[in-house]
Amino acid sequence: MELSSLTAVSPVDGRYGDKVSALRGIFSEYGLLKFRVQVEVRWLQKLAAHAAVKEVPAFAADANGYLDSIVANFNEEDAARIKTIERTTNHDVKAVEYFLKEKVASVPELHAVSEFIHFACTSEDIKQPVPRADAESGP
């Protein structure tokens, strides 16, 4: 069955699709993954910025910039990669973690602390900020 206003899961995507199309990048699966990536990246940056977390030293500007670029340049290809990883892990948040580990593997400073991606977090810690971030970002 092809997607049409009659076959959409809800009238929001069907009948009203043209009126809400600007929201797809926020409330779609893509948007959900993008915000989860953002939460994980910001958490790693907070760990590095906290002097008491000696295992994750403060990042150089280049490393922080690289992490920021992962969030800023997140695209459909990245989202598709996460979904591919998820087919193996059967876990949505774990797939985001593995995706980020792949992304930082080429940056020695970040690769050295890649095991601290998602450190001390539950899946809910990553999922809970997402709806709030969705609403705050606006169309």
Secondary structure, 3 states (H helix, E strand, C coil): CCCCCCCCCCCCCCCCHHHHHHHHHHHCHHHHHHHHHHHHHHHHHHHHHCCCCCCCCCCCHHHHHHHHHHHHCCCHHHHHHHHHHHHHHCCHHHHHHHHHHHHHCCCHHHHCCHHHCCCCCCHHHHHCHHHHHHHHHCC
